Amino acid sequence: MSAGRRGKKPVRWHIAVFLAPAVLVYTAVMILPLFSTLQLSLYTAVDNVQTFVGLANFETLFGDPRWSESFWNALGNNFWFFFIHMLVQNPIGVLLAALLSSPSLRLKAFYRTAIFIPTILSFVIVGFAWKLILSPIWGVAPGILDAVGLKSLYQPWLGKEAYALTTLSLVSVWQFVGIPMMLIYAALLTIPDEIIEAAECDGITGMSQFWKIKLPLILPSIGIVSILTFVGNFNAFDLIYTSQGALAGPDYSTDILGTFLYRTFFGFQLQLGDPNMGAAIASAMFLIILAGVSIYLFGIQTRLRRYQF
């Protein structure tokens, strides 16, 4: 009997005790609202009574021109917002992290703090501040460009359909470039000194060392930054709303799924709110994010690990 008891592993109840509060909070704040939203998207209001309609709301969203045109426009703007961040924010973040990891650089802490400060600013402050800066009437941008002899390049970027979304994307890049910088910087600091010393013994130094030695070792971190950028671009509602309003002007050129969801769910001006269609849009956003994350986890991340090891 004593030998049998010794062979059994003790039940670690303390793990469940410590995890229970976090699981309960996460379930109440995330899991239950998610399933409630999915459930709401399968119903519609008929004479103020919720009636089950299955996938009819999704058929309307994707098939009815009155809805599909706005949905695909918002989704396309979301992806353009994402591509701007991938092409501008993340490379700049990697470059800044590489510069900050240089042993000969002084005042590293000051530079890190200065670059990261915009990240902690409120979306409302950033949106209104940049709207004032770029204003053709009272903004400082025309004066600054005039001072350096480039006033001819100035355009009312937030007021033109062709430039508004790209301008807001670059504003978002300015605000959040500190996040990929810090993540990549932390990854660079975890590289063992033995590898760096071996590379220096082989004559690999400077930027050549970064491209040939450091960059392959931090590819998984860059992958994580990329998927965080993909997920984060669907949360850009605040910046668009504070700078361009719920209508995401001019002429819906800055409309993303977040603003489209807001107008649909809560209504705006003469448009009445439709919680069921809003839930359908939210469910579609969830499925798009889930698909993107799944592709990364089961496709790209596996290849990055194989490449690294």
C-alpha positions in Angstrom: 0.0 0.0 0.0 2.8 2.4 1.0 4.6 1.7 -2.3 1.4 2.4 -4.3 0.9 5.6 -2.5 4.4 6.7 -3.2 4.0 6.0 -6.9 1.0 8.3 -7.3 1.8 11.9 -8.1 0.2 14.4 -5.7 -2.6 16.5 -7.0 -1.4 20.1 -7.2 -4.6 21.9 -6.2 -2.7 25.1 -5.5 -2.3 25.6 -9.3 -6.0 25.7 -9.8 -6.4 28.0 -6.8 -4.0 30.5 -8.2 -5.4 30.3 -11.8 -9.0 30.5 -10.8 -9.3 34.3 -10.3 -7.6 35.0 -13.7 -9.7 32.4 -15.5 -13.0 33.8 -14.0 -12.1 37.3 -14.9 -11.1 36.4 -18.4 -14.2 34.3 -18.9 -16.5 37.1 -17.7 -14.7 39.8 -19.7 -13.8 38.0 -22.9 -15.3 34.5 -23.3 -18.9 35.2 -22.4 -19.2 38.5 -24.4 -17.6 36.7 -27.4 -20.2 33.9 -27.4 -23.0 36.4 -26.7 -21.9 38.4 -29.8 -21.8 35.3 -31.9 -25.3 34.3 -30.6 -26.7 37.8 -31.3 -25.4 37.7 -34.9 -27.7 34.7 -35.5 -30.9 36.6 -34.6 -32.8 39.6 -35.9 -35.5 41.8 -34.4 -39.0 41.2 -35.7 -41.6 43.4 -34.0 -39.1 44.0 -31.2 -38.8 40.2 -30.7 -35.5 38.5 -31.3 -36.0 35.8 -33.9 -33.5 33.2 -34.9 -32.5 33.6 -38.6 -29.2 31.5 -38.8 -26.7 33.0 -41.2 -29.1 35.4 -42.8 -27.3 38.4 -41.3 -24.1 37.3 -42.8 -25.8 36.7 -46.2 -27.0 40.3 -46.0 -23.6 41.6 -45.0 -21.8 39.9 -47.9 -24.6 39.7 -50.5 -26.6 42.9 -50.1 -24.9 45.8 -52.0 -26.0 48.3 -49.4 -24.0 46.4 -46.8 -21.3 44.6 -48.8 -19.9 47.7 -50.4 -19.3 49.4 -47.0 -17.9 46.1 -45.5 -15.4 45.5 -48.3 -14.3 49.1 -48.3 -13.7 49.1 -44.6 -11.9 45.7 -44.8 -9.7 47.0 -47.6 -8.8 50.1 -45.6 -8.0 47.9 -42.6 -5.5 45.9 -44.7 -4.0 49.1 -46.1 -3.6 50.3 -42.5 -1.9 47.0 -41.7 0.5 47.1 -44.7 1.6 50.7 -43.9 2.5 49.5 -40.4 4.3 46.4 -41.8 6.2 48.4 -44.4 7.1 51.4 -42.2 6.6 50.8 -38.5 8.2 47.4 -38.1 11.3 48.0 -40.2 11.9 51.3 -38.4 11.4 49.5 -35.1 14.0 46.9 -36.0 16.4 49.6 -37.1 16.0 51.6 -33.9 16.4 48.4 -31.8 19.6 47.6 -33.7 21.0 51.1 -33.1 20.0 51.0 -29.4 21.8 47.7 -29.0 25.1 49.1 -30.1 27.6 49.1 -27.2 29.1 52.4 -28.3 25.8 54.4 -28.2 25.4 56.8 -25.3 22.2 58.0 -23.7 20.4 54.8 -24.6 17.8 55.1 -21.8 17.0 58.6 -22.9 16.4 57.6 -26.5 14.3 54.6 -25.5 12.1 56.7 -23.3 11.7 59.5 -25.9 10.7 57.0 -28.6 8.3 55.1 -26.3 6.5 58.1 -24.7 4.0 58.5 -27.6 2.8 54.9 -27.0 1.4 55.8 -23.6 -0.5 58.9 -24.9 -4.2 58.8 -25.2 -5.7 58.2 -28.7 -7.8 61.3 -28.1 -4.8 63.5 -27.5 -2.9 62.0 -30.5 -5.9 62.3 -32.8 -6.7 65.9 -32.0 -3.1 67.0 -31.8 -2.3 65.8 -35.3 -5.5 67.1 -36.6 -4.4 70.6 -35.3 -0.9 70.1 -36.6 -2.0 69.2 -40.1 -4.8 71.8 -40.4 -4.4 74.1 -43.4 -5.9 77.0 -41.4 -4.3 76.9 -37.9 -1.9 74.0 -38.2 1.9 74.4 -37.9 2.7 71.9 -40.7 2.4 74.6 -43.5 4.7 76.9 -41.5 7.3 74.3 -40.8 7.4 73.2 -44.5 7.6 76.9 -45.5 10.6 77.4 -43.2 12.6 74.7 -44.9 11.5 75.7 -48.4 9.0 72.8 -49.0 5.7 74.6 -48.6 4.8 73.5 -52.2 4.6 69.9 -50.9 2.0 70.7 -48.3 -1.5 69.3 -49.0 -4.6 69.1 -46.7 -3.8 65.4 -46.2 -6.6 64.7 -43.8 -9.1 66.3 -46.2 -8.3 64.4 -49.4 -9.5 60.9 -50.0 -6.3 59.7 -51.6 -4.1 60.7 -48.6 -6.3 60.6 -45.5 -5.9 57.0 -44.6 -2.2 56.9 -45.3 -1.7 60.0 -43.2 -3.5 58.5 -40.3 -1.5 55.3 -40.7 1.7 57.2 -40.5 0.4 59.0 -37.4 -0.3 55.6 -35.8 3.2 54.5 -36.8 4.6 57.5 -35.0 2.7 56.7 -31.9 3.4 52.9 -31.7 6.8 52.5 -33.3 8.1 52.2 -29.7 6.4 48.8 -29.2 8.3 46.8 -31.9 11.4 48.7 -31.0 11.3 47.5 -27.4 10.3 43.9 -28.3 13.1 43.6 -30.8 15.5 45.3 -28.5 14.7 42.8 -25.8 15.2 40.0 -28.2 18.6 41.4 -29.2 19.7 41.5 -25.6 18.9 37.8 -25.1 21.4 36.7 -27.8 24.3 35.0 -26.0 27.6 36.9 -25.8 29.4 33.7 -26.9 27.8 34.0 -30.4 28.7 37.6 -30.7 32.3 37.0 -29.7 32.5 34.1 -32.1 31.3 36.3 -34.9 33.8 39.0 -34.0 36.6 36.5 -34.0 35.5 35.6 -37.6 35.7 39.3 -38.6 31.9 39.8 -38.7 31.2 43.2 -37.1 28.9 46.2 -37.4 25.8 45.9 -39.7 27.2 42.8 -41.3 27.0 41.1 -37.9 23.4 42.3 -37.5 22.3 41.0 -40.9 24.2 37.7 -40.8 24.0 36.7 -37.1 21.5 38.7 -35.1 18.6 39.0 -37.6 18.2 35.2 -38.1 18.2 34.8 -34.3 15.4 37.3 -33.7 13.1 36.2 -36.6 10.6 34.6 -34.2 10.4 37.9 -32.3 9.8 39.7 -35.6 7.1 37.2 -36.4 5.4 37.9 -33.0 5.6 41.7 -33.7 4.0 41.1 -37.1 1.0 39.2 -35.8 0.6 41.8 -33.0 0.5 44.4 -35.7 -2.1 42.5 -37.6 -4.3 42.1 -34.6 -3.7 45.7 -33.4 -4.7 47.3 -36.7 -8.3 46.2 -36.1 -8.3 48.3 -32.9 -7.5 51.6 -34.6 -11.1 52.8 -34.1 -10.0 55.5 -31.6 -7.6 57.3 -33.8 -10.0 57.3 -36.8 -12.9 58.4 -34.7 -11.1 61.3 -32.9 -9.6 62.7 -36.1 -12.2 62.0 -38.7 -15.4 61.3 -36.8 -17.8 58.3 -37.0 -18.4 58.9 -40.7 -14.6 58.3 -41.3 -14.4 61.0 -43.9 -13.8 62.3 -46.4 -16.4 60.1 -48.1 -15.6 57.0 -46.0 -12.0 56.9 -47.3 -10.8 56.3 -43.7 -13.6 53.9 -42.8 -12.4 50.7 -41.1 -14.3 47.8 -39.6 -14.2 49.5 -36.2 -16.0 52.6 -37.4 -18.3 50.6 -39.6 -19.2 48.4 -36.6 -19.8 51.5 -34.4 -22.2 53.1 -36.9 -24.1 49.9 -37.5 -24.4 48.8 -33.8 -25.2 52.1 -32.1 -26.5 54.1 -35.1 -25.3 57.6 -36.1 -27.2 60.7 -37.1 -30.2 59.5 -39.2 -28.9 55.9 -39.3 -30.7 53.7 -36.7 -28.6 51.2 -34.8 -28.9 47.5 -35.6 -27.3 45.3 -32.9 -27.8 42.1 -34.8 -26.0 43.4 -37.9 -23.4 45.0 -35.7 -22.8 41.6 -34.0 -22.5 40.0 -37.5 -19.7 42.5 -38.4 -18.0 41.9 -35.0 -18.2 38.1 -35.7 -16.7 38.6 -39.1 -13.8 40.6 -37.6 -13.2 37.9 -35.1 -13.1 35.2 -37.8 -10.7 37.3 -39.9 -8.4 37.8 -36.9 -8.6 34.1 -36.0 -7.7 33.1 -39.5 -4.7 35.5 -39.6 -3.4 34.3 -36.2 -3.9 30.6 -37.2 -2.0 31.0 -40.4 0.9 32.5 -38.4 0.8 29.9 -35.6 0.6 26.8 -37.8 2.4 28.1 -40.8 4.9 30.9 -40.4 6.0 30.3 -36.8 6.8 26.6 -37.5 9.0 27.6 -40.4 10.7 30.3 -38.4 11.6 27.8 -35.7 13.0 25.4 -38.3 15.0 28.2 -39.8 16.4 29.3 -36.4 17.3 25.8 -35.2 
